[in-house]
Amino acid sequence: MSILCGLPIIECVYCLACARWAWKRCLHTAGHDSENWGLATVEEFEPVPRLCRLILSCYEEDLRNPIWAPPGGYGINPDWVILRKSYEATQGRVPPYMIYLDHDNADISLAIVGLNMVKESDYAVMLDNKLGQRKFDGGYVHNGLLKAAGCVLDAECDVLRELVENYPHYTLTFTGHSLGSGVAALLAMLVVQNRDRLGNIDRKRIRCYAIAPARCMSLNLAVRYADVINSVVLQDDFLPRTATPLEDIFKSLFCLPCILCLRCMKDTCIPEEKMLKDPRRLYAPGRLYHIVERKPFRMGRFPPVVRTAVPVDGRFEHIVLSCNATTDHAIIWIEREAQRALELMLENDRIMEIPVKQRMERQQTLERDHSQEYKAALQRAVTLSVPDAYSPSSYGTFDKHDDRDNSTILSGEGSLNSSTKSRHRESWDELIERLFDKDESGHMVLKEQHADSY
């Protein structure tokens, strides 16, 4: 009898727990993810809308007569296109991409398109994720995306090296959207690890902008390459928040709301400490830029605000239950809102009438702040016991292991072979003393001998 009386109580407790969870999840908005981040500046965010338009132009068959051009056009000079590769040219191993020589912005750009839902080859790349079996540079990466990145580097290594040598003052930028963003991020990592194949290019010249990024690398790598890789997320976009393998995205094509809710429930029930200590859990790469344009319990879009940080914990861990979770993933919307955000930043600068000298000083301050933010991210990773957060590698951050992961030798399939010796453990104070010096104002700055490799 007592058992029967206890059943209603258990049911009530269970219902209350579910109601509390649902209430908390419905109250969680995208603005909570970046509410404590700093505001982005014009100098660091300027390339984003321009690179979004470059990615959009990859979908056009004729750049001189574009069909899907956004308002104002692409701003792409067809004469500066070095090459374009289609699915047929890449044999389906990589999504289509373009190499563009941007003389206006002194940049060599390689742009990769996103997932094409009617191409089986894209699903093959996305689903080729042997979780826990693909190590790279002391961490874990998505296997299929790494192989695709290796194919691009193998195919275009000579072209890129020639461009880099002919234009020594140009930056080398890799960018992509959705599936292509993961390929671009891992391609940037491969280039950093194989700079000799591109004429020993300076690491400072290499950069990547992953638009609506796929979660493609472990946390230690995501923080380590924050000086090279930048991820751009629009408001509620589901892909950077969808944890674990990209196979879930394939399943979600059939019933996206159901899968997102199930994934949301699962991630909510996993303690964050357990997430951080899982070395195989994948994350959105590099420095994060979050475009926020909607507010809780308010209708419509507001003037977009761009926040940026190199977070360790709270790195887009929870899916936002929103009707915009899929529309915010569209490259057209991202380009439009990124351009609006940039115009607002420029307008604020014009109102303030910042002189040229102060702009240069602001740029130097920005670089110093970013360097300090890397340091804080490293310290945070050590504090949270993130795997491989101790014993920095030659890049001044995390450890490298002897597991087919470094000093790559690329084959036709983008496979990696390496052997490195693990380094001794180094205390946090020793790490900071080895990597950083103090300038005249007492701020921590990166030492010259490490500036190229950090």
N, C-alpha and C positions, 0 to 999 in steps of 0.2 A: 504493500500500500504506500509506504514511504517513497519507494522508487517511482511509482506513478505520480505522486505529488511533486516529485523533484523534476519530472520531465518538462512541465510548463516553465519552470524557472530557468532551466537550461536553454529552452527555446527562446525565452525572452532575452537572456543574456546574449545568445548568438545573434538574434535580430538587432539588438542594440549595438553590438560590435560591428555588424555589417552596415547599419545605418550611420554609425560614426565614421567608418572608413569611407562610405560613399559621400558623406558630407565633406570630409576633409579633401577628398579627391576632386569634388566639384568646385571647392573653393580654391584649389591650387591653380594658379594661372601662370602663364609664361613669364610675366613680370617678376615673379618670385625668384626665378632662376638667376637673374642678373641684377637684382635690386641693390646689391652692395658693390657692384662693379663701377669702375670709373667711366667717364664719358670719352668716346673716341674723338680724335681731332681730324681736321681736314686732311692734314698731311698723311696720316696713316690709312684713312678710309677712301681717299681719292681714287685708287685703282679699282675699287670693287664694282661700281656700276659700269665702268668701261670694260672690264673683263667679263661681266655678265653679257654685255652686248656682243663681245667677241664669241662667247659660247653660243649665243643665239644665232650668230651668223654662220656657224658650222652646219646648221640645219638647212641653209639655203643652197639650192642647186646652182643659182647664178647670182653672184654677189653684186653684179652690175644692175640687176633687175630683181631686187629682193621682194619676196611675197609677204613674209611675216615680220617685216621690220617694225620695231616699236616707234612711237611718235618721235620725230626728230631724226629717224634713221639710225643706222648702226655706227656711223662714223668710221667705217672700215674702208681702207683704200685697197681695192682688189689688186693693184699692182704690187703691193707689199706682201701679198700672200706667197710664202715660199713653197708650200706644198699642202695638199689635202689628201687624206686617206679615208676611203670608204670601207664598208664591211667586206666588200670583195677584195680590196687591197690588203686588209689585215687578216683575211681568212676567218673572220669572226672571233679572233683571239683578243681583240681590243675594240671598244666602241670607236666610231669615227673620230678623227681629230684633225687639227690644223696647226701649222706653224706659221706665225705671223711676225713680220719684222716691223715693229712700231717705231718709226723714226721720230714721231711727234713726242713720244714719251721715253725715248731711248731704252727700248725694251724688246727682248726676244721672247715671244709668247708662244706657248704650246697649249692649246685649248682642247678639251675632251668632252664630248657630249654625254648626256645621261642615259638612263635605261630606256630602251625601245621595247615596248611591251609585245611587239609582234616578232621580235628577233630571238630565236632560241639560243643563239650564241651568247647574248647578254645574260640570260638566265644561267647558262653554263658557267660563266665567270662568277656570277653572284653566288651560286650554290656550291662552288668549289672552295669550301672553307673547312679544312681539316683542323677543327678546333683543338688546340694543344699540341699540334704537330708541326706548325710552321713558326719557327723562331727566327728572329732577325735582330741583330745588334742588341742582344741582352733582353729582348722583350718578345711579344707575340704580335703577329699581324695576320690579316686576312689572306689566306693562301691564294685564292683566285685573283684577287686584286694585285698581289705582289707579282704573280706570273704575268699578268697583263702589263704591269709597269715594266717588267724586264723585257717583254717583247718590244715595247715602244723604244726603250733605251737601245736595244740591239739594233732596231731598224733605223733609228734616227741619230745614232751617236755621231756619225761622220758629219752629218748636216749641222747638228748643233755645235760640234767642235769648230767647224769652219766659221759659223756665225759668231761664236764667242771670241774667236781669235781675230776676226775681221772687225769686230766692234767691241773693243776692250772696255769701253766705258758704259756699255749697255748692261742692264740687268737681265737675268734669265728667269722667266716666270712660267710656272706650271699652274694651270687652272682647269677646273672641271665642275660639272654639276651632277649631284646625286651619285650614281654609279661611277661616273667619270671623275668625281671629286676624290673618291677613294683611290682610283688609279693615279691621279695627279699627285696626291699626298705621298703615296709610296714611291712614285717615280722621283719626287724630290728627295726622298730619303736615299734612294739608290744612287742618285747623282752625287749627293753629299758623300756617300761612301766610296764612290768611284770618280772622284774629280779629276784624276789623272787621265781618264778617257775623254775628258772635255778640255784638255790642255791645262790641267791644274787650275781650274777656275776658282777664284776666291769664294769662300763660303758666303761672304756678305753679299755677293751678287746673285745668289740663288734664293728664290722665294716661291711660295705656293699659296694660292687662294682657293680653298675648297668651299664651293658654294653648295649649301644644303648638304653637308658632308655625311657620308656613311661612316659608321663606327668601324674603324679599320685597324686600330693599333692599341696595344696595351697602355696603361696609364703612364708608366715610366717613359715610354717613347713619346707619348702625346705631350708630356711636359718637356722632354729633352729637346724636341725639334720645334719648340714654340718660337725660336728666333727665325725659323725658316718658313714654317707652315702657319697659315691663318685660316680659320674656319668662319664662315658667315652663315648665320641662322636667322631666318625671318620668323618672329613671334612664336607661333605654336607648332612649327614644323615637326612632324612625327619622326622623321628618319634619324636625326642626331640623338633622339631620345629613345629609340628602339634598341634596347640592349641585346647582347648576345648575337648569334650568327644572323647573317642576312637571309638565311632560309626563311625566317619568319615573315620577311617582306613578301616572299613568293607566295606563302600561304595566305597572307593578308589580302592578296589581290582578289580572292574569292569572297571573303567576308571581312573587310577591313575593320568595321566597328567592333565586331565580335573579337577579332584577334587583338586589337588594340586594348580593349577592356580586359581581356585575359592577361595580356602582358603587363598591363597597368597593375592588376591585382597581384601578380607574381612579384613584380619589382617592389611593390609597397610592402610586401611581407618579408622581404629580405633585408636584414639590418645593413645599414650603410657601411659599418665596419667590416662586415663580411664581403661586401662588394669591393672595397678598396684593397683587401688582402687577397683577392683572387687574381693571380698573375695573368690568367688567360682571358679575363673580361676585356672586351674591346671598347674603345672610347672615340669620340670625335677628336680629331687631331689638332695639336698646336694651340696657338692663341685663339680665343673665341671672340667673335663680334656678334652681338645680339641686337637685332633691329626690333624695337618694341613700338607698337603703334596702336594697341588696343588696351583698354583698362577694364578691370572687373566691374560687372553690372552696368556697363555703359555701352551704348550701341554705336556702331560705325568705327571708322579708322580715324586716328588722331595724328597730328604731326609726328613722324617717326623720330625716335631717339635711339642712338647707337651706343651701346655700352660694351666695354671690352675688359678682358682679364685673362690671366693664365691660371684658372682655378685647378685645384687638385680634387678636393671633395666638393660635392654639389655641382658636378660637371654634367648638366643636363641629364640627371639620373631618372627623372619621372616623366612619363608621358602626360601631356596636358589633354584632358577630356574636352575637346573643342570641335565645333563643326568646321573650323578652319585648319585643322591639323593636316589635311591633305592639300588644300589650296595654297597654303603658305609654303609648300614644297615646290611650287611651279616656278621655273626660272623667269618667266615673264613678270610675275608679281614681285619676285626678289629684285629684278632689275629696276622695276618701276619705283619700289619703295626705297631702294638703296639710292637711286638718283634724287628722290625727294629729300631724303635725309642729308645727302651731300649738299644740295641746294640750300637747305636750312642752315647747315654749318657755315657755308660761304656767306650767306646773308648776315649771320651773326658776326662773322669776321669783318664784313664791310661796315656794319653798324659801329663796331668797336674801333675801326680804322687802325688796325695794327700795323705799325711801320715795318719795313723790310728787315731792319736790324733785329727788332723784337721777334719777328717770325723765325729768324735764324736761331735766336736764343731759345725760342720755344721748341724748335726742332731738337736742339741739343738737350734741353730739359726732358723732352719726350724720350729720347734715346737712353738717358740716364735712368729715368723712371722705369722704362721697360727692363733695363738691366737689373735694377733692384727688385722688380717684380719676379724675374726669373729666379733670383736668389731666394726670395720669399717662398716661391713655389717649391723649390728644392728643399728648403727647410721644412715646409709643411709636409712634403712627401716623406721625409725622414721621420718627422713626428708621428705621422699616421701609420708608420711601418708598412709603407707601400713596398711590395716585393722589388728587389734590386734597386732600392733607393739609396743604399749605401755604396761605398767604393766606386767613386766616379771613374768613367772611362776617359780616354784621351780627349773627349769632347767636353769634359768638365762636369759631367752629371752622374749618370748611373753606371752600373757595372756591366761588363761584357762577359759572356760565357762561351765555353768551348763547345758550341752546339750548332754548327752549320749556320751561323748567324751574322758574321762580320766579314769585312774585307772581301766583298763579293767578286766572284768570277761568273759572268753571265753567259748562259748558253742560249740556244735558239728558243727554248721554252721558258727562259727567265728564271731558271733554277739557280740556287745559290750554293756555293761551296766555300768553306772558310775554316780557319783554325786560329784561335787567338788564346793567349794565356790570360787567365783571370788575374785581376789585380788584388793587392792586399787591401784590407779594410782600412778606411781612413776616417778619422773623426770629422764632425761637422766643422769645428774650428780650423782644423788643418785644411779642409777643402776650401773654406772661404779665404784663408790666408794665402793659399796657393793660387786661387783664381782671381781675387779682387785686390785692388789697392784703393787708398783714399786719395781723392783729389784735394785741391786747395781749400775747398769749402767743407771738407769732411765727409763728402758723399762717397759711397762705395762704387768703384768703376772697375770694369773688366781689365785685367792686365793685357798689355800689348801682345805678349807671346801666346795668349789664349784667345785673343779677339777673333782670329781667323777661324778657329775651330769651335767656338761656342755658338 
